Amino acid sequence: MAAVTKNYRVDGRDDYTLTYQKKWNGTYEIHCSRHPHNPQSRSMNDCHLGSDGKVCVASGKEPRSLDKAKAIGMAFAEGYSHYVRTGIFPNGAKRVNV
C-alpha cells in the first residue's frame, strides 16, 4: 500500500509533515519529516520522536487503521509542540477528530 502524507499546523505556528505507511503485518508506522526545532532532550523517551523521524507508539498499541494512525499523528504533533516549549510531553488519553 502507498504511503499517505499529511501536513498539519498546531496552534497556528508549528508545521508538521507526517507520513503513514502500512506495514506487512497490517499496522501503520508514522514518520515525521517536518516539525519545530527541539531545544529540549532529543531522547525518544522524552520527545517521542526518533532520530530517524519515526514517531514512538507504545508496543502493542500500533494503529491498524489509517484513521487511528492519523489520530495518533495529530496527538503526537500537539504533544511535541507542547514539549518543545515546556520540556514536558503531555501523556495520557486524548480525543482527536480525524
VMD Tcl script that builds the backbone (N, CA, C; Angstrom):
set m [mol new atoms 294]
animate dup $m
set s [atomselect $m all]
$s set {name element resname resid chain x y z} {
  {N N MET 1 A 0.846 -1.191 0.000}
  {CA C MET 1 A 0.000 0.000 0.000}
  {C C MET 1 A 0.886 1.247 0.000}
  {N N ALA 2 A 0.472 2.255 -0.738}
  {CA C ALA 2 A 1.227 3.505 -0.818}
  {C C ALA 2 A 1.129 4.275 0.492}
  {N N ALA 3 A 2.156 5.008 0.775}
  {CA C ALA 3 A 2.172 5.848 1.978}
  {C C ALA 3 A 1.252 7.048 1.772}
  {N N VAL 4 A 0.712 7.538 2.881}
  {CA C VAL 4 A -0.135 8.729 2.877}
  {C C VAL 4 A 0.605 9.808 3.657}
  {N N THR 5 A 0.755 10.995 3.080}
  {CA C THR 5 A 1.441 12.101 3.742}
  {C C THR 5 A 0.450 13.227 3.999}
  {N N LYS 6 A 0.489 13.755 5.223}
  {CA C LYS 6 A -0.411 14.842 5.622}
  {C C LYS 6 A 0.405 15.963 6.250}
  {N N ASN 7 A -0.048 17.201 6.036}
  {CA C ASN 7 A 0.554 18.372 6.669}
  {C C ASN 7 A -0.404 18.901 7.723}
  {N N TYR 8 A 0.144 19.286 8.864}
  {CA C TYR 8 A -0.649 19.812 9.971}
  {C C TYR 8 A -0.017 21.094 10.484}
  {N N ARG 9 A -0.840 21.946 11.057}
  {CA C ARG 9 A -0.362 23.140 11.760}
  {C C ARG 9 A -0.970 23.101 13.157}
  {N N VAL 10 A -0.108 23.245 14.159}
  {CA C VAL 10 A -0.540 23.217 15.555}
  {C C VAL 10 A -0.447 24.625 16.126}
  {N N ASP 11 A -1.493 25.063 16.778}
  {CA C ASP 11 A -1.548 26.377 17.431}
  {C C ASP 11 A -1.239 27.530 16.478}
  {N N GLY 12 A -1.496 27.337 15.193}
  {CA C GLY 12 A -1.292 28.399 14.218}
  {C C GLY 12 A 0.153 28.756 13.956}
  {N N ARG 13 A 1.108 27.938 14.447}
  {CA C ARG 13 A 2.515 28.322 14.273}
  {C C ARG 13 A 3.471 27.173 14.003}
  {N N ASP 14 A 3.138 25.956 14.405}
  {CA C ASP 14 A 4.060 24.827 14.240}
  {C C ASP 14 A 3.594 23.937 13.093}
  {N N ASP 15 A 4.454 23.781 12.087}
  {CA C ASP 15 A 4.117 22.974 10.915}
  {C C ASP 15 A 4.724 21.580 11.022}
  {N N TYR 16 A 3.927 20.595 10.644}
  {CA C TYR 16 A 4.330 19.189 10.691}
  {C C TYR 16 A 4.008 18.528 9.363}
  {N N THR 17 A 4.866 17.602 8.956}
  {CA C THR 17 A 4.578 16.706 7.849}
  {C C THR 17 A 4.713 15.293 8.392}
  {N N LEU 18 A 3.608 14.553 8.346}
  {CA C LEU 18 A 3.574 13.185 8.857}
  {C C LEU 18 A 3.230 12.237 7.719}
  {N N THR 19 A 3.947 11.120 7.671}
  {CA C THR 19 A 3.708 10.094 6.666}
  {C C THR 19 A 3.274 8.817 7.367}
  {N N TYR 20 A 2.210 8.226 6.850}
  {CA C TYR 20 A 1.636 7.000 7.409}
  {C C TYR 20 A 1.882 5.874 6.409}
  {N N GLN 21 A 2.607 4.853 6.847}
  {CA C GLN 21 A 2.964 3.743 5.960}
  {C C GLN 21 A 2.433 2.440 6.543}
  {N N LYS 22 A 1.609 1.737 5.767}
  {CA C LYS 22 A 1.099 0.441 6.216}
  {C C LYS 22 A 2.201 -0.601 6.068}
  {N N LYS 23 A 2.395 -1.397 7.116}
  {CA C LYS 23 A 3.434 -2.426 7.128}
  {C C LYS 23 A 2.841 -3.781 6.754}
  {N N TRP 24 A 3.711 -4.749 6.561}
  {CA C TRP 24 A 3.314 -6.099 6.153}
  {C C TRP 24 A 2.353 -6.761 7.139}
  {N N ASN 25 A 2.434 -6.378 8.429}
  {CA C ASN 25 A 1.615 -7.023 9.458}
  {C C ASN 25 A 0.272 -6.320 9.676}
  {N N GLY 26 A -0.040 -5.322 8.850}
  {CA C GLY 26 A -1.325 -4.640 8.952}
  {C C GLY 26 A -1.331 -3.417 9.852}
  {N N THR 27 A -0.205 -3.133 10.511}
  {CA C THR 27 A -0.127 -1.938 11.353}
  {C C THR 27 A 0.460 -0.784 10.539}
  {N N TYR 28 A 0.312 0.413 11.070}
  {CA C TYR 28 A 0.847 1.609 10.416}
  {C C TYR 28 A 2.034 2.145 11.197}
  {N N GLU 29 A 3.041 2.595 10.455}
  {CA C GLU 29 A 4.192 3.279 11.029}
  {C C GLU 29 A 4.038 4.756 10.681}
  {N N ILE 30 A 4.397 5.613 11.627}
  {CA C ILE 30 A 4.238 7.058 11.436}
  {C C ILE 30 A 5.620 7.708 11.456}
  {N N HIS 31 A 5.903 8.515 10.442}
  {CA C HIS 31 A 7.171 9.243 10.370}
  {C C HIS 31 A 6.884 10.734 10.257}
  {N N CYS 32 A 7.698 11.513 10.955}
  {CA C CYS 32 A 7.563 12.966 10.957}
  {C C CYS 32 A 8.804 13.565 10.289}
  {N N SER 33 A 8.608 14.202 9.136}
  {CA C SER 33 A 9.742 14.782 8.406}
  {C C SER 33 A 9.851 16.294 8.574}
  {N N ARG 34 A 8.814 16.923 9.124}
  {CA C ARG 34 A 8.880 18.367 9.399}
  {C C ARG 34 A 8.233 18.622 10.749}
  {N N HIS 35 A 8.942 19.371 11.580}
  {CA C HIS 35 A 8.476 19.695 12.931}
  {C C HIS 35 A 9.270 20.886 13.428}
  {N N PRO 36 A 8.809 21.552 14.500}
  {CA C PRO 36 A 9.573 22.691 15.022}
  {C C PRO 36 A 10.897 22.230 15.641}
  {N N HIS 37 A 11.837 23.169 15.726}
  {CA C HIS 37 A 13.125 22.907 16.370}
  {C C HIS 37 A 12.902 22.471 17.818}
  {N N ASN 38 A 13.666 21.480 18.245}
  {CA C ASN 38 A 13.547 20.946 19.599}
  {C C ASN 38 A 14.767 21.350 20.431}
  {N N PRO 39 A 14.622 22.331 21.339}
  {CA C PRO 39 A 15.738 22.729 22.197}
  {C C PRO 39 A 15.846 21.846 23.445}
  {N N GLN 40 A 14.913 20.920 23.615}
  {CA C GLN 40 A 14.875 20.037 24.788}
  {C C GLN 40 A 15.655 18.754 24.494}
  {N N SER 41 A 15.510 17.777 25.365}
  {CA C SER 41 A 16.125 16.464 25.174}
  {C C SER 41 A 15.604 15.829 23.893}
  {N N ARG 42 A 16.498 15.189 23.157}
  {CA C ARG 42 A 16.101 14.503 21.936}
  {C C ARG 42 A 15.877 13.010 22.177}
  {N N SER 43 A 15.900 12.599 23.426}
  {CA C SER 43 A 15.658 11.198 23.765}
  {C C SER 43 A 14.244 10.809 23.347}
  {N N MET 44 A 14.120 9.661 22.678}
  {CA C MET 44 A 12.802 9.195 22.249}
  {C C MET 44 A 11.868 9.019 23.447}
  {N N ASN 45 A 12.426 8.676 24.593}
  {CA C ASN 45 A 11.603 8.521 25.799}
  {C C ASN 45 A 10.988 9.847 26.232}
  {N N ASP 46 A 11.642 10.946 25.911}
  {CA C ASP 46 A 11.157 12.268 26.315}
  {C C ASP 46 A 10.283 12.927 25.249}
  {N N CYS 47 A 10.759 12.915 24.005}
  {CA C CYS 47 A 10.063 13.674 22.953}
  {C C CYS 47 A 9.206 12.809 22.032}
  {N N HIS 48 A 9.322 11.494 22.145}
  {CA C HIS 48 A 8.517 10.543 21.361}
  {C C HIS 48 A 8.788 10.609 19.860}
  {N N LEU 49 A 9.988 11.081 19.499}
  {CA C LEU 49 A 10.390 11.141 18.096}
  {C C LEU 49 A 11.811 10.610 17.970}
  {N N GLY 50 A 11.985 9.578 17.148}
  {CA C GLY 50 A 13.302 9.001 16.947}
  {C C GLY 50 A 14.166 9.852 16.040}
  {N N SER 51 A 15.467 9.623 16.077}
  {CA C SER 51 A 16.390 10.387 15.237}
  {C C SER 51 A 16.128 10.133 13.750}
  {N N ASP 52 A 15.467 9.014 13.430}
  {CA C ASP 52 A 15.117 8.696 12.046}
  {C C ASP 52 A 13.756 9.261 11.635}
  {N N GLY 53 A 13.114 10.010 12.552}
  {CA C GLY 53 A 11.819 10.611 12.259}
  {C C GLY 53 A 10.632 9.742 12.606}
  {N N LYS 54 A 10.890 8.542 13.113}
  {CA C LYS 54 A 9.785 7.645 13.470}
  {C C LYS 54 A 9.131 8.118 14.761}
  {N N VAL 55 A 7.797 8.211 14.726}
  {CA C VAL 55 A 7.024 8.598 15.905}
  {C C VAL 55 A 6.880 7.371 16.797}
  {N N CYS 56 A 7.175 7.543 18.069}
  {CA C CYS 56 A 7.124 6.451 19.036}
  {C C CYS 56 A 5.669 6.132 19.391}
  {N N VAL 57 A 5.298 4.876 19.214}
  {CA C VAL 57 A 3.978 4.379 19.600}
  {C C VAL 57 A 4.216 3.199 20.530}
  {N N ALA 58 A 3.508 3.155 21.642}
  {CA C ALA 58 A 3.694 2.091 22.628}
  {C C ALA 58 A 3.521 0.719 21.976}
  {N N SER 59 A 4.389 -0.197 22.356}
  {CA C SER 59 A 4.318 -1.563 21.857}
  {C C SER 59 A 2.944 -2.157 22.154}
  {N N GLY 60 A 2.358 -2.761 21.144}
  {CA C GLY 60 A 1.026 -3.334 21.289}
  {C C GLY 60 A -0.091 -2.349 20.998}
  {N N LYS 61 A 0.246 -1.064 20.832}
  {CA C LYS 61 A -0.750 -0.020 20.552}
  {C C LYS 61 A -0.635 0.513 19.118}
  {N N GLU 62 A 0.128 -0.184 18.290}
  {CA C GLU 62 A 0.314 0.258 16.914}
  {C C GLU 62 A -1.039 0.311 16.198}
  {N N PRO 63 A -1.310 1.389 15.471}
  {CA C PRO 63 A -2.612 1.524 14.811}
  {C C PRO 63 A -2.789 0.519 13.677}
  {N N ARG 64 A -4.011 0.016 13.534}
  {CA C ARG 64 A -4.344 -0.931 12.470}
  {C C ARG 64 A -5.262 -0.311 11.424}
  {N N SER 65 A -5.581 0.958 11.593}
  {CA C SER 65 A -6.365 1.662 10.572}
  {C C SER 65 A -5.696 3.007 10.308}
  {N N LEU 66 A -5.919 3.524 9.114}
  {CA C LEU 66 A -5.343 4.820 8.765}
  {C C LEU 66 A -5.921 5.917 9.648}
  {N N ASP 67 A -7.222 5.853 9.946}
  {CA C ASP 67 A -7.821 6.871 10.815}
  {C C ASP 67 A -7.185 6.875 12.197}
  {N N LYS 68 A -6.932 5.703 12.754}
  {CA C LYS 68 A -6.286 5.612 14.074}
  {C C LYS 68 A -4.857 6.160 13.985}
  {N N ALA 69 A -4.146 5.845 12.906}
  {CA C ALA 69 A -2.787 6.362 12.717}
  {C C ALA 69 A -2.800 7.887 12.631}
  {N N LYS 70 A -3.778 8.449 11.903}
  {CA C LYS 70 A -3.881 9.906 11.800}
  {C C LYS 70 A -4.171 10.530 13.163}
  {N N ALA 71 A -5.028 9.889 13.947}
  {CA C ALA 71 A -5.334 10.407 15.286}
  {C C ALA 71 A -4.084 10.406 16.158}
  {N N ILE 72 A -3.310 9.336 16.094}
  {CA C ILE 72 A -2.060 9.268 16.860}
  {C C ILE 72 A -1.092 10.337 16.361}
  {N N GLY 73 A -1.004 10.519 15.052}
  {CA C GLY 73 A -0.123 11.543 14.488}
  {C C GLY 73 A -0.497 12.939 14.937}
  {N N MET 74 A -1.786 13.235 14.944}
  {CA C MET 74 A -2.240 14.556 15.387}
  {C C MET 74 A -1.960 14.757 16.876}
  {N N ALA 75 A -2.195 13.721 17.677}
  {CA C ALA 75 A -1.912 13.811 19.112}
  {C C ALA 75 A -0.414 13.995 19.340}
  {N N PHE 76 A 0.414 13.298 18.548}
  {CA C PHE 76 A 1.861 13.473 18.647}
  {C C PHE 76 A 2.244 14.922 18.355}
  {N N ALA 77 A 1.736 15.479 17.261}
  {CA C ALA 77 A 2.096 16.848 16.868}
  {C C ALA 77 A 1.731 17.845 17.964}
  {N N GLU 78 A 0.548 17.714 18.528}
  {CA C GLU 78 A 0.143 18.618 19.610}
  {C C GLU 78 A 1.040 18.438 20.833}
  {N N GLY 79 A 1.351 17.197 21.166}
  {CA C GLY 79 A 2.221 16.930 22.308}
  {C C GLY 79 A 3.642 17.427 22.081}
  {N N TYR 80 A 4.162 17.239 20.866}
  {CA C TYR 80 A 5.518 17.674 20.550}
  {C C TYR 80 A 5.623 19.193 20.623}
  {N N SER 81 A 4.617 19.896 20.119}
  {CA C SER 81 A 4.625 21.362 20.202}
  {C C SER 81 A 4.669 21.818 21.656}
  {N N HIS 82 A 3.915 21.159 22.503}
  {CA C HIS 82 A 3.935 21.485 23.937}
  {C C HIS 82 A 5.318 21.164 24.521}
  {N N TYR 83 A 5.876 20.021 24.131}
  {CA C TYR 83 A 7.174 19.581 24.650}
  {C C TYR 83 A 8.302 20.556 24.300}
  {N N VAL 84 A 8.370 21.020 23.060}
  {CA C VAL 84 A 9.486 21.892 22.676}
  {C C VAL 84 A 9.443 23.229 23.403}
  {N N ARG 85 A 8.286 23.619 23.905}
  {CA C ARG 85 A 8.169 24.881 24.641}
  {C C ARG 85 A 8.330 24.714 26.149}
  {N N THR 86 A 7.961 23.541 26.675}
  {CA C THR 86 A 7.935 23.368 28.130}
  {C C THR 86 A 8.879 22.294 28.656}
  {N N GLY 87 A 9.318 21.379 27.803}
  {CA C GLY 87 A 10.130 20.255 28.255}
  {C C GLY 87 A 9.290 19.111 28.811}
  {N N ILE 88 A 7.963 19.231 28.708}
  {CA C ILE 88 A 7.057 18.193 29.214}
  {C C ILE 88 A 6.164 17.727 28.071}
  {N N PHE 89 A 6.188 16.418 27.806}
  {CA C PHE 89 A 5.307 15.846 26.788}
  {C C PHE 89 A 4.057 15.356 27.493}
  {N N PRO 90 A 2.894 15.923 27.172}
  {CA C PRO 90 A 1.662 15.521 27.857}
  {C C PRO 90 A 1.227 14.122 27.421}
  {N N ASN 91 A 1.288 13.188 28.341}
  {CA C ASN 91 A 0.864 11.821 28.059}
  {C C ASN 91 A -0.549 11.611 28.576}
  {N N GLY 92 A -1.136 10.524 28.206}
  {CA C GLY 92 A -2.482 10.212 28.664}
  {C C GLY 92 A -3.462 10.209 27.509}
  {N N ALA 93 A -4.696 9.931 27.822}
  {CA C ALA 93 A -5.738 9.824 26.799}
  {C C ALA 93 A -6.010 11.178 26.161}
  {N N LYS 94 A -6.310 11.138 24.884}
  {CA C LYS 94 A -6.618 12.353 24.138}
  {C C LYS 94 A -7.659 12.002 23.090}
  {N N ARG 95 A -8.621 12.867 22.915}
  {CA C ARG 95 A -9.648 12.667 21.888}
  {C C ARG 95 A -9.305 13.550 20.690}
  {N N VAL 96 A -9.290 12.924 19.504}
  {CA C VAL 96 A -8.945 13.632 18.272}
  {C C VAL 96 A -9.989 13.303 17.216}
  {N N ASN 97 A -10.485 14.313 16.524}
  {CA C ASN 97 A -11.387 14.099 15.388}
  {C C ASN 97 A -10.561 14.029 14.119}
  {N N VAL 98 A -10.725 12.944 13.370}
  {CA C VAL 98 A -9.952 12.740 12.143}
  {C C VAL 98 A -10.793 13.111 10.938}
}
mol reanalyze $m
mol bondsrecalc $m
mol representation Tube
mol addrep $m
